[in-house]
């Protein structure tokens, strides 16, 4: 009995540490401002402005990484008929137009890359990027795509890497540790655009899941010689990655999840989502994330799904608690 108490106390402490994954109060106000529409959107805008003051100085310091959300902020102001000061309106519109131009270059490089990679094996799966912006965002120009992420089959990795230098890519050694061998999965295009090759959805082997099922469910990505994840797998990948990556501070992952659920609200397969969360051993991390979505942002997550994720979290072993805590603290 005495040994059980310290273990439970440690688990509670580790679980509380996972709160670092979730957006702060100010960030939640910004997200509502970006995502809500109509009267809710206008109230959210006023609420956020009350807290941060001038939007042009709100994205500095620790919030600098959130500047990629500015095109989405422009769209929210337009959608909700927000009256902006002329300098703010011009600034937001300029960020939106720059993202449009950047997006055109991104899609051109992506198209060349997936065509070359697919020619050497099977079509890759595009993770995030235009697989979300071009399919679930109302305006594809509002999602900033920082780089290209491709899921490739293990048997195709060598062939893919052989073609990359011809396309203007140079290997980057920083992520060599993601594999026990010497294969480099991180690359950078001559334009500066990063490329990450993946053979599983998550870097941490514990969360590898059933990758063969992911490939079997994948479907064509419109406009590209590539595949995309089904919505259920895409949501798992977006949320799961956020729990173990410092890139979550940009808040793009929350916007991705919002538009995924809004676009596929009727047909979303929650049963599949819970099953893949279980096989990927991500129940502990996802229980808090999905509850935040439902309670803080009113995303359409069924209460019974929250209960099932809570049950998976409760069943997580000690190693799972420690791995989740380390992933949450990575930033």
TIFIVO-228617 format. One record per residue (C-alpha): residue number from 1; z negated, x negated, y negated. Coordinates in nm, 4 decimals, decimal comma. Each point is the difference from the previous one (the first is absolute). Layout:
<sites>
torpa_c3_c1_c2
NUM_Z_X_Y
...
</sites>
This chain:
<sites>
torpa_c3_c1_c2
1_0,0000_0,0000_0,0000
2_-0,0938_-0,2786_-0,2395
3_0,3311_-0,1822_0,0637
4_0,1980_0,3224_-0,0563
5_-0,1419_0,0482_-0,3499
6_0,1246_-0,3334_-0,1432
7_0,3413_0,0614_0,1524
8_0,0286_0,3459_-0,1576
9_-0,1276_-0,1370_-0,3304
10_0,2657_-0,2725_0,0105
11_0,2689_0,2542_0,0773
12_-0,1053_0,2149_-0,2964
13_0,0071_-0,3057_-0,2263
14_0,3437_-0,1032_0,1234
15_0,1308_0,3543_-0,0390
16_-0,1259_0,0182_-0,3583
17_0,1849_-0,3245_-0,0731
18_0,3253_0,1824_0,0785
19_-0,0366_0,1923_-0,3263
20_0,1545_-0,3025_-0,1723
21_0,3307_0,1221_0,1439
22_-0,0085_0,3161_-0,2080
23_0,1138_0,0316_-0,3627
24_-0,2708_-0,0063_-0,2653
25_-0,0830_0,2958_-0,2238
26_0,2329_-0,1222_-0,2765
27_0,2754_-0,0693_0,2515
28_-0,0411_0,3482_0,1484
29_0,0426_0,1506_-0,3473
30_0,3195_-0,2015_-0,0426
31_0,1297_0,1151_0,3377
32_-0,0577_0,3647_-0,0896
33_0,1859_-0,0620_-0,3238
34_0,2932_-0,1485_0,1933
35_0,0153_0,2540_0,2808
36_-0,1120_0,3405_-0,1279
37_0,2391_0,2450_-0,1657
38_-0,0233_0,2846_-0,2496
39_-0,3366_0,0866_-0,1520
40_-0,1764_-0,2216_0,2543
41_0,2187_-0,2910_-0,1032
42_-0,0610_0,0546_-0,3709
43_-0,3759_0,0227_0,0514
44_0,0095_-0,3135_0,2124
45_0,1899_-0,1828_-0,2743
46_-0,2562_0,0949_-0,2641
47_-0,2829_-0,0968_0,2331
48_0,1515_-0,3428_0,0670
49_0,0762_-0,0616_-0,3703
50_-0,3578_0,0863_-0,0896
51_-0,1209_-0,2778_0,2294
52_0,2563_-0,2755_-0,0656
53_0,1117_0,0729_-0,3543
54_0,3366_-0,1580_-0,0821
55_0,2327_-0,0024_0,3048
56_0,1702_-0,3150_-0,1313
57_-0,3218_-0,2000_0,0415
58_-0,1291_0,1769_0,3124
59_0,1926_-0,2193_0,2450
60_-0,1598_-0,3353_-0,0736
61_-0,2564_-0,2206_0,1703
62_-0,0898_0,1242_0,3455
63_0,2474_0,2872_-0,0372
64_0,2964_-0,2279_-0,0667
65_0,1337_0,0594_0,3514
66_0,0285_0,3699_-0,0733
67_0,2780_-0,0508_-0,2556
68_0,2459_0,0786_0,2791
69_-0,1160_0,3625_-0,0386
70_0,1333_0,0276_-0,3551
71_0,3373_0,1556_0,1010
72_-0,1979_0,2646_0,1881
73_-0,2158_0,0521_-0,3096
74_0,3158_0,0524_-0,2043
75_0,1213_0,2601_0,2499
76_-0,3363_0,1780_-0,0080
77_0,0085_0,0201_-0,3796
78_0,3521_0,1425_0,0118
79_-0,0803_0,2421_0,2824
80_-0,3109_0,1364_-0,1674
81_0,1402_0,0060_-0,3555
82_-0,2658_-0,2400_-0,1304
83_0,0315_-0,0713_-0,3716
84_-0,0129_-0,3773_-0,0362
85_-0,0226_-0,2221_-0,3031
86_0,3521_-0,1415_-0,0635
87_-0,0974_-0,3624_0,0854
88_-0,1551_0,1128_0,3302
89_0,3017_0,2185_0,0835
90_0,2437_-0,2865_-0,0690
91_-0,2109_-0,2440_0,2006
92_-0,0183_0,2262_0,3041
93_0,3689_0,0824_-0,0120
94_0,0845_-0,3711_-0,0183
95_-0,2064_-0,0709_0,3125
96_0,1790_0,2841_0,1782
97_0,3464_-0,1299_-0,0938
98_-0,0914_-0,3549_0,1030
99_-0,1118_0,1304_0,3383
100_0,3318_0,1811_0,0370
101_0,1879_-0,3268_-0,0508
102_-0,2350_-0,1905_0,2283
103_0,0364_0,2701_0,2653
104_0,3777_-0,0372_-0,0007
105_-0,0311_-0,3741_0,0652
106_-0,2651_0,0621_0,2664
107_0,2220_0,2450_0,1901
108_0,2957_-0,2369_-0,0144
109_-0,2015_-0,2878_0,1497
110_-0,1629_0,2326_0,2530
111_0,3411_0,1315_0,1074
112_0,1374_-0,3495_0,0546
113_-0,3137_-0,1031_0,1889
114_-0,0244_0,2936_0,2404
115_0,3736_-0,0133_0,0698
116_-0,0263_-0,3675_0,0972
117_-0,3196_0,0476_0,1997
118_0,1406_0,3022_0,1818
119_0,3190_-0,1869_0,0858
120_-0,2077_-0,2525_0,1969
121_-0,1952_0,2583_0,1988
122_-0,1230_0,3558_-0,0425
123_-0,0385_0,1633_-0,3390
124_-0,3319_-0,0889_-0,1643
125_-0,2529_0,2508_-0,1301
126_-0,0529_-0,0144_-0,3761
127_-0,3740_0,0190_-0,0753
128_-0,0963_0,1651_-0,3304
129_0,2386_-0,0953_-0,2819
130_0,3066_0,2221_-0,0157
131_-0,0916_0,1649_0,3290
132_-0,2534_0,1849_-0,2182
133_0,1475_-0,0095_-0,3501
134_0,3367_0,1368_0,1174
135_-0,1347_0,2630_0,2391
136_-0,3306_0,1437_-0,1220
137_-0,0336_-0,0851_-0,3720
138_0,1495_0,2658_-0,2293
139_0,1504_-0,2815_-0,2096
140_0,0839_-0,3170_0,1935
141_-0,0146_-0,2029_-0,3206
142_-0,3723_0,0570_-0,0403
143_-0,1113_-0,2065_0,3007
144_-0,0171_-0,3728_-0,0584
145_0,1019_-0,1946_0,3113
146_-0,1600_-0,3433_-0,0161
147_0,1825_-0,1374_0,3025
148_0,1796_0,0759_0,3258
149_-0,1946_0,0634_0,3206
150_0,1958_0,0305_0,3229
151_-0,1300_0,0862_0,3435
152_0,2145_-0,1787_0,2581
153_-0,0205_-0,0153_0,3754
154_-0,1662_-0,3089_0,1433
155_0,3202_-0,0885_0,1843
156_0,1975_0,0046_-0,3280
157_-0,2278_-0,2215_-0,2116
158_0,1815_-0,3263_0,0726
159_0,3435_0,1475_-0,0678
160_-0,1201_0,1552_-0,3274
161_-0,1511_-0,3230_-0,1276
162_0,3189_-0,1911_0,0797
163_0,1971_0,2185_-0,2431
164_-0,2434_0,0050_-0,2917
165_0,0947_-0,3355_-0,1612
166_0,3613_0,1176_-0,0187
167_-0,1198_0,2973_-0,2062
168_-0,1842_-0,2151_-0,2521
169_-0,3472_0,0076_0,1569
170_-0,2418_-0,2913_0,0209
171_-0,2934_-0,0086_0,2415
172_-0,3534_0,0278_-0,1373
173_-0,2661_-0,1607_0,2164
174_-0,3072_0,1909_-0,1195
175_0,0039_0,2635_0,2744
176_0,0671_-0,2319_0,2940
177_-0,3486_0,0913_0,1306
178_0,1121_0,3542_0,0775
179_0,1469_-0,1360_0,3258
180_-0,1205_-0,2558_0,2511
181_0,3442_-0,1637_0,0084
182_0,1927_-0,1742_-0,2780
183_0,2220_0,2947_-0,0940
184_-0,0039_0,0679_-0,3745
185_-0,0030_0,3658_-0,0996
186_-0,0343_-0,0388_-0,3791
187_0,3116_-0,0719_-0,2062
188_0,1122_0,0131_-0,3620
189_0,3461_0,0906_-0,1297
190_0,1721_-0,2124_-0,2638
191_-0,0668_0,2865_-0,2429
192_-0,3748_-0,0363_0,0614
193_-0,0276_0,3118_0,2171
194_-0,2438_-0,0558_0,2913
195_0,0925_0,0944_0,3567
196_-0,2534_0,0584_0,2771
197_0,1125_0,0333_0,3607
198_-0,2369_0,1835_0,2322
199_-0,0067_0,0631_0,3726
200_-0,2891_0,2474_-0,0195
201_-0,1307_0,2369_-0,2661
202_-0,3151_-0,2002_-0,0740
203_-0,0738_-0,3720_-0,0009
204_-0,3373_0,0334_0,1747
205_0,0658_0,0077_0,3782
206_-0,2861_0,2455_0,0561
207_0,2021_0,2621_-0,1876
208_0,3370_-0,0706_0,1629
209_0,0176_0,3421_0,1659
210_0,2988_0,1116_0,2064
211_0,2944_-0,1571_-0,1798
212_0,2517_0,1216_0,2602
213_-0,0866_0,3607_-0,0927
214_0,0489_-0,0788_-0,3678
215_0,3513_-0,1276_0,0727
216_0,0782_0,3021_0,2166
217_-0,0963_0,2386_-0,2806
218_0,1795_-0,1846_-0,2828
219_0,2947_0,1721_-0,1623
220_0,2929_-0,1062_-0,2241
221_-0,0677_-0,0918_-0,3627
222_0,2595_0,1725_-0,2204
223_0,2184_-0,2386_-0,1957
224_-0,0923_-0,3106_0,2001
225_0,0981_-0,1519_0,3355
226_-0,3635_0,0231_0,1018
227_-0,2693_0,2284_0,1362
228_-0,3146_0,1481_-0,1501
229_-0,3340_0,1040_0,1459
230_-0,0635_0,3666_0,0671
231_-0,2388_0,1460_-0,2633
232_-0,3024_-0,0132_0,2298
233_0,0487_-0,3696_0,0767
234_0,0829_-0,0709_-0,3644
235_-0,3286_0,1517_-0,1188
236_-0,1919_-0,1964_0,2624
237_0,1714_-0,3225_-0,1089
238_-0,0553_0,0625_-0,3709
239_-0,3683_0,0833_0,0363
240_-0,0742_-0,2495_0,2745
241_0,1550_-0,2865_-0,1973
242_-0,2036_0,0927_-0,3066
243_-0,3225_-0,0399_0,1972
244_0,0772_-0,3641_0,0785
245_0,2034_-0,1250_-0,2960
246_-0,0791_-0,0923_-0,3583
247_0,3262_0,1641_-0,1099
248_-0,1850_0,3336_0,0061
249_-0,1260_-0,0748_-0,3535
250_0,3429_0,0993_-0,1329
251_-0,0736_0,3612_0,1127
252_0,3629_0,0415_0,1148
253_-0,1295_0,0777_0,3482
254_-0,1794_0,3123_-0,1246
255_0,3161_0,1207_-0,1745
256_0,2006_-0,0699_0,3162
257_-0,2449_0,2073_0,2046
258_0,0084_0,2833_-0,2554
259_0,3785_0,0319_-0,0013
260_0,0226_-0,0385_0,3774
261_-0,2341_0,2946_0,0487
262_0,1582_0,2066_-0,2765
263_0,3505_-0,0520_0,1387
264_-0,0918_0,0636_0,3647
265_-0,2891_0,2389_-0,0503
266_0,1380_0,2714_0,2272
267_0,1301_-0,2162_0,2854
268_-0,2562_-0,2819_-0,0052
269_-0,1267_-0,0660_0,3527
270_-0,3741_-0,0460_-0,0417
271_-0,0541_-0,0099_0,3746
272_0,2297_-0,3029_0,0255
273_-0,1725_-0,1606_-0,2976
274_-0,3420_0,0253_0,1657
275_0,1367_-0,1288_0,3326
276_0,1574_-0,3043_-0,1627
277_-0,3150_-0,0592_-0,2050
278_-0,1904_-0,0070_0,3289
279_0,2420_-0,2306_0,1833
280_0,0067_-0,2305_-0,3062
281_-0,3805_0,0105_-0,0142
282_0,0062_0,0945_-0,3694
283_-0,2200_0,3092_0,0148
284_-0,2864_-0,1678_-0,1868
285_0,2165_-0,1111_-0,2921
286_0,2084_0,3163_-0,0215
287_-0,2935_0,2408_0,0110
288_-0,1144_-0,1105_-0,3462
289_0,3490_-0,0303_-0,1442
290_0,1158_0,3464_0,1077
291_-0,3262_0,1584_-0,1145
292_0,0530_-0,1589_-0,3414
293_0,3532_0,1420_-0,0086
294_-0,1269_0,3496_0,0788
295_-0,3060_0,0037_-0,2248
296_0,1004_-0,2126_-0,3000
297_0,3724_0,0796_-0,0215
298_0,0262_0,3345_0,1820
299_0,2607_-0,1272_0,2457
300_0,0784_0,2471_0,2806
301_-0,2027_-0,1628_0,2775
302_-0,1273_0,2662_0,2479
303_-0,3824_0,0048_0,0356
304_0,0262_-0,0225_0,3788
305_0,1963_-0,3248_-0,0343
306_-0,2765_-0,1458_-0,2143
307_-0,2441_0,0985_0,2727
308_0,2077_-0,1698_0,2687
309_0,0294_-0,3184_-0,2049
310_-0,3768_0,0061_-0,0561
311_-0,0452_0,0211_0,3772
312_0,2258_-0,3021_0,0466
313_-0,2002_-0,1845_-0,2636
314_-0,3266_0,0808_0,1777
315_0,1451_-0,1323_0,3256
316_0,1022_-0,3349_-0,1513
317_-0,1738_-0,2956_0,1620
318_-0,1868_-0,2810_-0,1778
319_0,3027_-0,2291_-0,0096
320_0,2036_0,2788_-0,1566
321_-0,2594_0,0418_-0,2751
322_0,0062_-0,3711_-0,0776
323_0,3804_-0,0219_0,0022
324_0,0237_0,3026_-0,2319
325_-0,2533_-0,1493_-0,2408
326_0,1833_-0,3328_-0,0108
327_0,3291_0,1759_-0,0641
328_-0,1520_0,2069_-0,2798
329_-0,1448_-0,3064_-0,1700
330_0,3206_-0,2030_0,0182
331_0,0710_0,0608_-0,3722
</sites>
